[in-house]
Amino acid sequence: MSPASGPQPGLQRAAAALAALALIAYLALSPALLTVLEIPYDAPYGPFWFKLHPGDYPLLLALACSLAARGNPLLEALRRLRAHRLLAAYLTAMASIFAYSLLRHGPSGSAFFIDTLMMPAAMALVLVTMDEAELRRLWRLLLAAVLVNAAIGLAEAASQRHLVPYTVAGGVAVIEDKFRATALHGHPLENAMLTGIALLAALDLPMPPRRRWALCALLVLALLAFGGRASFLLSVAALAAWAALRAREGLRAGRYGYLHIVGALLAGLVAAPVAAAAVWKSGLGARIFQGLYLDDSAAVRLRIFEVFDHLDGFDLLFGIAPQQIQELSLRIGLSQNLEAIENFWLFMLLQLGAFGFLAFAAGLGCGLYWLWRRADGGARWALLVFLATASTTNSLASKTSALTLLFALLCCLRGYRGRRLAQPQSQPRPAPPRRIAMRTGATA
């Protein structure tokens, strides 16, 4: 990682402050709250500058300051992209499909290319030059915001009331048969996805085991409050796999004995039913546990593939306009505003066509692989869970800060890499002496 000091350290400090402001804006200013503030962010009307999230503007200023801190901004941008070729490929692909969509379909419905797909690269270009201390400060800020968001979600679940009215499409109220918290991020699935990746990424933090498991418990309860089935099941499964792998490593290294493992399993067997009963009695996560079957939400995710019955070869190769996608959604029986093509891969195929979709998939693969190479255990689990969860929604084909926050979380987590590497490795416990002569007590 490049050193943070440069010809103009004041600009670098300004970049860090603006990046922090952008992250807070992404986490706190949900589309529903922007609607309350009369900003038509996700409404079908309003000027283009309102279609970009308020967090985009401080992030772009942060990038400008970060580049200018090292001299010529253009040359510095090229230098960073050459140093991170996978990230450059990601940004090039997203800019290309954005240009293609503009030329083929016009500006309508194209703001998400900037908001959702290009801002992650801007965030990464800011963070790659920060030193570990700056990254740790941003990580602590992110984690604090996620914990506050989780606490608000639990409070909403307890009171059965939303802090901000739950709306979509610029003010259309969402009414559900089972309550789901929306907290600061504004949508249950967005909250669940963010909470899940933060939960798994935090596993890489150097902290005492009791604090780690308390943090995990709070975030798992928040996942129940947000009611996202895919996020909950995948995150808990990844958490269990991580714990099993750590236990195996500890057993091999001699940090734990078999009695430790057996004791932990027995404690888990006793505690799990008690915790499950308490959660069930409280009603937390009712939508998850009572909906583990093919309900309406899951049926929609299957019905969306009926769109292929209404497309010809030209449409599949070159894509159709967002307005046509909405008309197709109505034709296959999806409710306007409240239901969508809940699969971002399919949506991008419909809008970009086969050729544009290949560029999108290749670019996204480059961006995620760039993160994978920079990540460790828990962060890699977070990356896999994010991709699996996002694939069950229209997330990356709509306006969302989820991918930007994923890039920020995993990039900032590298601020702890030096501390983890500096920790002394646990030495295996010496083997007990083997008794040779029972009569004399001699050992070897």
C-alpha positions as CSV (number, residue, x, y, z in Angstrom):
1,M,0.0,0.0,0.0
2,S,1.3,3.4,-0.9
3,P,2.3,5.7,1.9
4,A,-0.3,8.3,2.9
5,S,2.1,11.2,3.2
6,G,2.4,13.3,0.0
7,P,3.4,16.7,-1.2
8,Q,0.1,18.1,0.2
9,P,-0.8,16.2,3.4
10,G,-3.6,18.7,4.1
11,L,-5.4,17.5,1.0
12,Q,-5.0,13.9,2.1
13,R,-6.5,14.7,5.5
14,A,-9.4,16.4,3.7
15,A,-9.9,13.3,1.5
16,A,-10.1,11.1,4.6
17,A,-12.7,13.5,6.2
18,L,-14.8,13.7,3.0
19,A,-14.6,9.9,2.6
20,A,-15.9,9.5,6.2
21,L,-18.7,12.0,5.4
22,A,-19.7,10.0,2.3
23,L,-19.8,6.8,4.3
24,I,-22.1,8.3,7.0
25,A,-24.3,9.7,4.2
26,Y,-24.6,6.3,2.5
27,L,-25.4,4.6,5.8
28,A,-27.9,7.2,7.2
29,L,-29.6,8.8,4.2
30,S,-31.9,6.1,2.9
31,P,-34.2,6.6,-0.1
32,A,-37.1,6.6,2.3
33,L,-35.6,9.3,4.4
34,L,-34.7,11.3,1.3
35,T,-38.4,11.1,0.3
36,V,-39.3,12.5,3.7
37,L,-36.8,15.3,3.1
38,E,-38.6,15.9,-0.3
39,I,-35.5,14.9,-2.3
40,P,-36.8,12.8,-5.3
41,Y,-34.0,10.3,-5.2
42,D,-35.9,7.2,-6.2
43,A,-39.0,8.9,-7.5
44,P,-39.9,8.7,-11.2
45,Y,-39.5,12.5,-11.6
46,G,-37.0,15.2,-10.7
47,P,-33.7,16.5,-12.2
48,F,-30.7,14.3,-12.7
49,W,-28.6,15.7,-9.9
50,F,-31.2,14.5,-7.4
51,K,-30.9,11.0,-8.9
52,L,-27.4,10.6,-7.4
53,H,-27.1,9.8,-3.7
54,P,-26.0,12.7,-1.5
55,G,-23.0,10.6,-0.5
56,D,-21.7,10.6,-4.1
57,Y,-20.8,14.2,-3.9
58,P,-18.4,14.2,-0.9
59,L,-16.9,10.9,-2.2
60,L,-16.1,12.6,-5.6
61,L,-14.6,15.5,-3.7
62,A,-12.6,13.0,-1.6
63,L,-11.2,11.4,-4.7
64,A,-10.3,14.8,-6.2
65,C,-8.5,15.8,-3.0
66,S,-6.7,12.4,-2.8
67,L,-5.5,12.7,-6.3
68,A,-4.5,16.3,-6.0
69,A,-2.5,15.6,-2.9
70,R,0.0,13.6,-5.0
71,G,0.5,16.2,-7.8
72,N,-1.2,16.1,-11.1
73,P,-4.6,14.5,-10.5
74,L,-4.8,12.9,-14.0
75,L,-1.4,11.4,-13.8
76,E,-2.0,10.2,-10.3
77,A,-5.3,8.6,-11.3
78,L,-3.5,6.7,-14.2
79,R,-0.8,5.6,-11.8
80,R,-3.3,4.2,-9.3
81,L,-5.2,2.4,-12.0
82,R,-1.9,0.9,-13.4
83,A,-1.0,-0.3,-9.9
84,H,-4.5,-1.9,-9.5
85,R,-5.2,-3.4,-12.9
86,L,-8.2,-5.5,-11.8
87,L,-9.8,-2.4,-10.3
88,A,-9.1,-0.5,-13.6
89,A,-10.8,-3.3,-15.6
90,Y,-13.8,-3.1,-13.3
91,L,-14.1,0.7,-13.7
92,T,-13.6,0.5,-17.5
93,A,-16.3,-2.2,-17.8
94,M,-18.8,-0.2,-15.7
95,A,-18.1,3.0,-17.6
96,S,-18.5,1.2,-20.9
97,I,-21.9,-0.4,-20.1
98,F,-23.1,3.0,-18.8
99,A,-22.1,4.6,-22.1
100,Y,-23.8,1.8,-24.0
101,S,-27.0,2.2,-22.0
102,L,-27.1,5.9,-22.6
103,L,-26.6,5.5,-26.3
104,R,-29.2,2.8,-26.7
105,H,-31.9,3.7,-24.2
106,G,-31.2,7.3,-23.2
107,P,-30.6,8.8,-19.7
108,S,-33.9,7.4,-18.2
109,G,-33.1,4.7,-15.6
110,S,-29.4,5.0,-16.0
111,A,-28.4,6.8,-12.8
112,F,-27.8,3.5,-11.0
113,F,-24.8,2.8,-13.2
114,I,-23.1,5.7,-11.5
115,D,-24.6,5.4,-8.0
116,T,-24.3,1.6,-7.7
117,L,-21.5,0.5,-9.9
118,M,-19.0,3.3,-10.4
119,M,-18.9,4.8,-6.9
120,P,-17.3,1.6,-5.5
121,A,-14.2,2.2,-7.7
122,A,-14.1,5.8,-6.6
123,M,-14.2,4.7,-2.9
124,A,-11.4,2.1,-3.6
125,L,-9.2,4.7,-5.3
126,V,-9.4,7.0,-2.3
127,L,-8.7,4.2,0.3
128,V,-5.8,2.5,-1.4
129,T,-3.4,5.3,-0.5
130,M,-4.4,5.7,3.1
131,D,-2.2,4.4,5.8
132,E,-3.3,1.8,8.3
133,A,-4.2,4.3,11.1
134,E,-6.5,6.2,8.7
135,L,-8.1,2.9,7.6
136,R,-8.6,1.8,11.2
137,R,-10.4,5.1,12.0
138,L,-12.7,4.7,9.0
139,W,-13.4,1.0,9.9
140,R,-14.3,2.0,13.5
141,L,-16.6,4.6,12.1
142,L,-18.3,2.1,9.8
143,L,-18.6,-0.5,12.6
144,A,-20.1,2.0,15.0
145,A,-22.7,3.0,12.4
146,V,-23.6,-0.6,11.7
147,L,-24.0,-1.2,15.4
148,V,-26.2,1.8,15.8
149,N,-28.2,0.7,12.8
150,A,-28.6,-2.8,14.4
151,A,-29.7,-1.3,17.7
152,I,-32.3,0.8,15.9
153,G,-33.5,-2.3,14.0
154,L,-34.0,-4.2,17.3
155,A,-35.8,-1.2,18.8
156,E,-38.1,-1.1,15.8
157,A,-38.8,-4.8,16.1
158,A,-39.6,-4.4,19.8
159,S,-41.9,-1.5,19.3
160,Q,-43.3,-2.7,15.9
161,R,-42.8,0.8,14.5
162,H,-40.5,2.2,11.9
163,L,-38.2,5.2,12.6
164,V,-38.7,6.4,9.0
165,P,-41.8,5.4,7.0
166,Y,-41.2,2.3,4.9
167,T,-41.6,3.5,1.4
168,V,-40.3,2.8,-2.1
169,A,-40.5,4.6,-5.5
170,G,-40.5,8.1,-4.1
171,G,-43.2,7.6,-1.4
172,V,-45.2,4.4,-2.2
173,A,-46.0,2.9,1.3
174,V,-45.0,-0.8,1.8
175,I,-47.5,-2.8,3.9
176,E,-46.4,-6.3,4.9
177,D,-48.1,-9.0,6.9
178,K,-45.1,-9.5,9.1
179,F,-43.2,-6.6,10.5
180,R,-39.5,-6.1,9.3
181,A,-37.3,-3.4,10.7
182,T,-35.9,-0.8,8.3
183,A,-33.6,1.2,10.6
184,L,-31.4,3.9,9.0
185,H,-30.7,2.0,5.7
186,G,-34.4,2.2,4.8
187,H,-35.0,-1.3,3.4
188,P,-35.0,-4.7,5.3
189,L,-33.0,-6.5,2.6
190,E,-30.4,-3.7,2.3
191,N,-30.0,-3.7,6.1
192,A,-29.7,-7.5,6.2
193,M,-27.1,-7.5,3.5
194,L,-25.0,-4.8,5.2
195,T,-25.3,-6.4,8.6
196,G,-24.3,-9.8,7.3
197,I,-21.1,-8.6,5.6
198,A,-20.2,-6.5,8.6
199,L,-20.7,-9.5,10.9
200,L,-18.3,-11.7,8.8
201,A,-15.8,-9.0,8.1
202,A,-15.5,-8.2,11.8
203,L,-14.3,-11.7,12.4
204,D,-10.8,-10.6,11.2
205,L,-10.6,-7.9,13.9
206,P,-8.1,-8.6,16.7
207,M,-10.3,-8.6,19.8
208,P,-10.9,-10.8,22.9
209,P,-13.2,-13.8,22.2
210,R,-15.9,-12.6,24.5
211,R,-16.2,-9.2,22.8
212,R,-16.2,-10.9,19.4
213,W,-19.0,-13.3,20.3
214,A,-21.0,-10.4,21.9
215,L,-20.6,-8.5,18.7
216,C,-21.7,-11.5,16.6
217,A,-24.7,-12.1,18.9
218,L,-25.9,-8.5,18.4
219,L,-25.6,-8.6,14.7
220,V,-27.3,-12.0,14.4
221,L,-30.2,-10.6,16.4
222,A,-30.3,-7.6,14.0
223,L,-30.4,-10.0,11.1
224,L,-33.5,-11.6,12.6
225,A,-35.1,-8.1,13.1
226,F,-34.5,-7.2,9.4
227,G,-36.1,-10.5,8.3
228,G,-33.8,-11.2,5.2
229,R,-33.9,-15.0,4.9
230,A,-31.0,-15.3,2.5
231,S,-28.8,-12.9,4.4
232,F,-29.6,-14.6,7.8
233,L,-29.2,-18.2,6.6
234,L,-26.0,-17.6,4.6
235,S,-24.4,-15.4,7.3
236,V,-25.1,-17.8,10.1
237,A,-23.8,-20.7,7.9
238,A,-20.6,-18.8,7.1
239,L,-20.2,-17.9,10.8
240,A,-20.6,-21.6,11.8
241,A,-18.1,-22.7,9.1
242,W,-15.6,-20.0,10.2
243,A,-15.9,-21.2,13.9
244,A,-15.4,-24.8,12.9
245,L,-12.3,-24.0,10.9
246,R,-10.9,-21.9,13.7
247,A,-11.5,-24.7,16.1
248,R,-9.8,-27.2,13.9
249,E,-6.8,-24.9,13.5
250,G,-6.6,-24.3,17.2
251,L,-6.8,-28.1,17.9
252,R,-4.0,-28.8,15.4
253,A,-1.8,-26.0,16.9
254,G,-2.4,-27.1,20.4
255,R,-4.2,-24.0,21.5
256,Y,-7.3,-26.1,22.4
257,G,-7.6,-29.6,23.8
258,Y,-10.4,-32.1,23.1
259,L,-12.0,-31.2,26.4
260,H,-12.3,-27.5,25.2
261,I,-14.0,-28.6,22.0
262,V,-16.3,-31.1,23.7
263,G,-17.2,-28.5,26.4
264,A,-17.9,-25.8,23.8
265,L,-20.2,-28.3,21.9
266,L,-22.1,-29.2,25.0
267,A,-22.5,-25.5,26.0
268,G,-23.7,-24.9,22.5
269,L,-26.2,-27.7,22.6
270,V,-27.6,-26.4,25.9
271,A,-27.6,-22.7,24.9
272,A,-29.0,-23.0,21.4
273,P,-32.5,-24.3,22.4
274,V,-32.7,-21.7,25.1
275,A,-31.7,-18.9,22.7
276,A,-34.1,-20.2,20.0
277,A,-37.0,-20.4,22.5
278,A,-36.3,-16.8,23.6
279,V,-36.2,-15.6,20.0
280,W,-39.3,-17.5,19.1
281,K,-41.2,-16.2,22.1
282,S,-40.2,-12.6,21.3
283,G,-41.5,-12.9,17.8
284,L,-38.1,-11.8,16.4
285,G,-37.4,-13.2,13.0
286,A,-41.0,-14.5,12.6
287,R,-40.8,-13.9,8.8
288,I,-37.7,-16.0,8.5
289,F,-38.8,-19.0,10.6
290,Q,-42.4,-19.0,9.5
291,G,-41.4,-18.4,5.8
292,L,-39.0,-21.3,5.1
293,Y,-41.1,-22.4,2.2
294,L,-42.1,-21.2,-1.2
295,D,-44.1,-18.1,-0.2
296,D,-45.1,-15.2,-2.4
297,S,-41.6,-13.6,-2.1
298,A,-39.9,-16.7,-3.3
299,A,-42.4,-17.4,-6.0
300,V,-41.7,-13.9,-7.5
301,R,-38.1,-14.9,-7.9
302,L,-39.1,-17.9,-10.0
303,R,-41.8,-16.1,-12.0
304,I,-39.4,-13.5,-13.2
305,F,-37.9,-15.9,-15.7
306,E,-41.1,-15.9,-17.7
307,V,-39.9,-12.7,-19.3
308,F,-38.0,-14.8,-21.8
309,D,-41.3,-15.8,-23.3
310,H,-41.9,-12.2,-24.4
311,L,-38.4,-11.5,-25.9
312,D,-37.1,-12.0,-29.4
313,G,-33.5,-12.6,-30.5
314,F,-32.7,-9.0,-31.2
315,D,-33.8,-8.0,-27.7
316,L,-31.7,-10.7,-26.1
317,L,-28.6,-9.6,-28.0
318,F,-28.9,-5.8,-27.6
319,G,-31.2,-5.3,-24.6
320,I,-34.4,-3.4,-24.0
321,A,-35.2,0.0,-22.3
322,P,-36.0,0.2,-18.6
323,Q,-39.6,1.2,-19.5
324,Q,-40.0,-2.0,-21.5
325,I,-38.6,-4.0,-18.6
326,Q,-41.3,-2.4,-16.4
327,E,-44.0,-3.3,-18.9
328,L,-42.7,-6.9,-19.1
329,S,-42.8,-7.1,-15.3
330,L,-46.5,-6.1,-15.3
331,R,-47.2,-8.6,-18.1
332,I,-45.9,-11.5,-16.1
333,G,-47.9,-10.4,-13.0
334,L,-45.5,-8.4,-10.9
335,S,-47.0,-5.6,-8.9
336,Q,-46.0,-2.1,-10.0
337,N,-43.6,-0.4,-7.6
338,L,-43.8,-3.1,-5.0
339,E,-42.4,-6.1,-7.0
340,A,-39.4,-6.1,-9.4
341,I,-37.1,-8.4,-11.3
342,E,-35.5,-9.8,-8.1
343,N,-32.3,-10.9,-9.8
344,F,-29.7,-8.4,-10.8
345,W,-28.1,-10.8,-13.3
346,L,-31.4,-11.2,-15.2
347,F,-32.1,-7.4,-15.1
348,M,-28.7,-6.5,-16.5
349,L,-29.2,-9.1,-19.2
350,L,-32.5,-7.6,-20.1
351,Q,-31.2,-4.0,-20.2
352,L,-27.8,-4.5,-21.7
353,G,-28.4,-7.6,-23.9
354,A,-26.0,-10.5,-24.2
355,F,-23.0,-8.4,-25.4
356,G,-23.3,-5.8,-22.7
357,F,-24.1,-8.4,-20.0
358,L,-20.8,-10.2,-20.8
359,A,-18.9,-6.9,-20.2
360,F,-20.8,-6.3,-17.0
361,A,-20.2,-9.8,-15.6
362,A,-16.5,-9.7,-16.6
363,G,-16.0,-6.3,-15.0
364,L,-17.8,-7.3,-11.8
365,G,-15.7,-10.4,-11.6
366,C,-12.5,-8.3,-11.9
367,G,-13.7,-6.0,-9.1
368,L,-14.7,-8.8,-6.7
369,Y,-11.5,-10.7,-7.4
370,W,-9.5,-7.6,-6.7
371,L,-11.2,-7.5,-3.3
372,W,-10.7,-11.3,-2.8
373,R,-7.0,-11.0,-3.3
374,R,-6.8,-8.2,-0.7
375,A,-9.0,-10.0,1.9
376,D,-8.4,-12.6,4.6
377,G,-10.7,-15.3,6.2
378,G,-13.7,-13.4,7.5
379,A,-13.6,-10.8,4.7
380,R,-13.6,-13.6,2.1
381,W,-16.7,-15.1,3.7
382,A,-18.3,-11.7,3.6
383,L,-17.5,-11.4,-0.1
384,L,-19.1,-14.8,-0.9
385,V,-22.2,-14.1,1.2
386,F,-22.6,-10.7,-0.4
387,L,-22.5,-12.1,-3.9
388,A,-24.9,-14.9,-3.1
389,T,-27.3,-12.6,-1.2
390,A,-27.2,-9.9,-3.8
391,S,-28.0,-12.4,-6.5
392,T,-31.4,-13.0,-4.9
393,T,-32.5,-9.4,-5.3
394,N,-32.3,-6.6,-7.9
395,S,-29.7,-4.9,-5.7
396,L,-26.9,-4.2,-8.2
397,A,-29.4,-3.3,-10.9
398,S,-31.0,-0.6,-8.8
399,K,-29.9,2.4,-6.7
400,T,-28.0,1.0,-3.7
401,S,-24.8,1.8,-1.8
402,A,-24.3,-1.9,-0.9
403,L,-21.4,-2.5,-3.2
404,T,-19.7,0.8,-2.2
405,L,-20.0,-0.1,1.4
406,L,-18.6,-3.6,0.7
407,F,-15.6,-2.1,-0.9
408,A,-15.2,0.3,2.0
409,L,-15.5,-2.4,4.6
410,L,-13.0,-4.7,3.1
411,C,-10.5,-2.0,2.1
412,C,-10.6,-0.4,5.6
413,L,-10.2,-3.9,7.2
414,R,-6.6,-4.0,5.7
415,G,-5.8,-1.4,8.3
416,Y,-5.6,-4.2,10.8
417,R,-3.5,-6.5,8.6
418,G,-0.2,-5.3,10.1
419,R,-1.5,-5.9,13.6
420,R,-2.6,-9.4,12.9
421,L,0.7,-10.3,11.2
422,A,2.6,-8.8,14.2
423,Q,0.8,-10.9,16.7
424,P,3.0,-13.8,18.0
425,Q,1.9,-17.1,16.8
426,S,0.7,-19.5,19.4
427,Q,3.1,-22.2,20.1
428,P,1.9,-25.8,20.3
429,R,1.6,-27.2,23.8
430,P,4.4,-29.6,24.6
431,A,3.5,-33.2,24.5
432,P,3.1,-34.8,28.0
433,P,6.0,-37.0,29.0
434,R,5.7,-40.6,28.1
435,R,6.1,-43.0,31.0
436,I,8.8,-45.7,30.4
437,A,9.2,-47.4,33.7
438,M,6.3,-47.6,36.0
439,R,8.4,-49.0,38.8
440,T,11.2,-46.4,38.9
441,G,9.1,-43.4,37.5
442,A,11.7,-42.8,34.8
443,T,10.3,-40.8,31.8
444,A,11.4,-40.0,28.3
